[in-house]
Amino acid sequence: MKISASVKQMPLPAKKALALWQTKRQSVSYTAGLLKKYPVGLSRFSIEHGKGGKIKGLIARDIGKNGTQVWVYYPRKEHFGQFALAETDIGGPADLYKGAVGSMRTINNNRGFLIIDWVQHHFRTGIEKGTIARGIATEYGGWRERVFGHILDEAKKTNLNLMLPIYPGRHEENTRILLRVAKAKGMVSEKQTTGGALNLEHLLVKVV
């Protein structure tokens, strides 16, 4: 299958991640980020399929210390080069996981909760250099549903309730998507506040 940009043009994180599409390659590692000192270790988690068995993307996990996991959603091989060359924020998740459509990070707080502390797209749509055409981006519009679904399964497997912080003026769409996925799995969800000085709101999905 043709890749839309030369592998030689791709930044190192994208080159490494592309290797996960090889059937015998289960994991890759590299250093990235500011000063290229952040260690990344990706393991292939699943190849996602849509209706009729069409391949929709690949999910990998970067499992860190202290109960953290980054779930990274990569595009199909024919779109990999375009996402690899998309402009991203230096030092952020999109920089660490070049070539990805988006990522989420979960943290086990050791108090019975699995917390999703970021949900981030790794690209901008447009026609300018460094952006992704809207038609291609639309093909990956369901990446959050797919990753949320796997995170909920993980929470259930590890006997942890899931929590998604809701910051004022942000993340409303993420909340709606997670509610929809949780409902489809028969899980009960409710909005709560943490109390205290910050009094932050969060969505709690009762898995156990």
N, C-alpha and C positions, 0 to 999 in steps of 0.2 A: 504494500500500500504506500502510495506516495506521501511524503511528509512535506508540508507547505513551506518549509524554509530549510536551508542547509544545516545539518547538524553542527558543522563547523562554526556557524554564526551564533549558535545558541550559547547562553551563559552556562557555566558549569552545573548549577543546580538542575537546570532543565535537561541537560545532556544525561545526567545521572538518573533523573526520574524517568526519562524516556526508556531507559533500559528495563524498567519494570514491566513494559509491554512484552518483553521477551518471555516466552512461556517457561523457560527454565530459571529465569532470574526472579528470586523472591525478595531480595532486599538490596539496598544501596546505601552508601554513606558518603558524606562530604562535609566540608565546613563552609559557612556562608555568612551573610550579614555584614555589619560594620566590622572592618578590619579582618573579615573572613575568619573569625574565631569561634563562631557559633556551631557546635557539632549537630549535624542532622543525621538521623538514621531511619530511613524509610523502609517499611515492610509492606509488600502488596497485601491488601486486605480482601478486595473483591473486584471483579470485572462486572460492571453494571450492564444489564440488558433491558430493553424496552419491549414494546409490543412486537410480536413476530420474531423475537430473539435478536433484534438489532442491538449492536453494542452501543451503549450510551456514554461510557466513560470508565475510568479506573479509580478506585479509592485506595489510598495508602495511609498508613499510620506512622507517626513519629512518636514513639513512646519514650517519655523522659523520666526523670527522677521525681520523687514526691507525688506520685499518682497523676501526673499530667500526660495527656495524649492529644496530639494534633492530628485531626482527620483531614486529609488533603484529597480533593477531587480533581482528577486530571482529565483532559479532553481525549477524544479519539486521536489516533495517530495522525490522521490526515489534517487535523487542526492544531497539532501540538506545536508546530513551529510558530504559528501566529501568536499563540498564548505565551510562548517562550520569549518572544520579542516585545511583548506588551510592556509599556512603561508602568513601573510600580514605585511605591514609596520605599526609599532606601532604608534598610534596617528593619522594616516591618515584616509581617508574615508573608506578604506577596513577594518580598525580596528573597526571603529564605527558601520559599518553595516556588521558584520561577517555573513557568509553564503550566501552573495550576489554574483551574477555573475559580476555585475558592477554597477556604479552609475554616475549620472550627477547632477550638481547643476545649477540652474538658479537664476538670480538676476534681479529684476525689478529696473532699475536705476532712475525711476520716470522722465525720459526724453523721454518717448515714445519707449523705447527699453527693450526687455527681453534678458539678456546676459547669455549665457552658459559659465560658468567660469571654469568648469572641466568636463572631460569625462574620467572615469577611470575603467579599468579592476581590479577585486579584486582577481586575482589568476595568477599563472604561470602554464604552461603545462609541463609535464614531467612524469617520472616514480618514482622519489624520493618521500620520505615522505613529505607531505605538498604541493604537486603539484596535478594538475588535469590531468588525462589521456587525450590525444589529442582527442580520439574518443568522449569522453563526452563533452569536451570543444567545439567541432565542432557543437554539437547540439544547442549550445547557441550563435553561431556566429552571429545571426541576432538581438541580444539584442539591439544594438545601433539604428538600423533602427526602431525598435518598440518604443523605448523611444523618439527618435527624432520626430517620427510621432505624439506622444501624446503631446510633447512640442510645436510643430507647431500648433496643434489644440488649445492648451491653449493660445498661442500667438494670434491666430485669434480671439478666444473668448473674450480675454481681450483687443483687438484692439492695439496690440503692435508688432512692427517689431522685428525680431530675429537677434541677433548678436553672432557670434562664433569667438573669437580671433584666429589668426593663428600665432603661434610662429615659428621662423626660425628653420627648421630641424625637426619639430614635428607636429603632428596632421594632416598630409596630408590625411591620410585615413579617419579621422573623417570628414574632409571637403568634401571629395568625397561622403561619405555616406549621409551627410546632403544635399548636392546638389541633389543627386538622389531622396531622399525622398521628398524634396521640389518640384522638377520638377513633380513627380508623383501626387502631390496635386495641380498642376497648379500654383505654386507660383514662382515669379521671384527672382533670386538670383544674386548677383554680389560681386566681391572682391573690398574692399575699403581700404584706409589707414587713420589712425586717425589724421595724421599730428603731429605737435609739435616736441619736442625733441626726443621722442621715435619712432614716426612714425610707429606704429604697424599696421600690416595688419589684416583685419578681413573679414569674410564672412557675408554679410548682406542679409537676406531673407525678402523680402518686403511682409508682410502679409496684410498691410492696404494700 
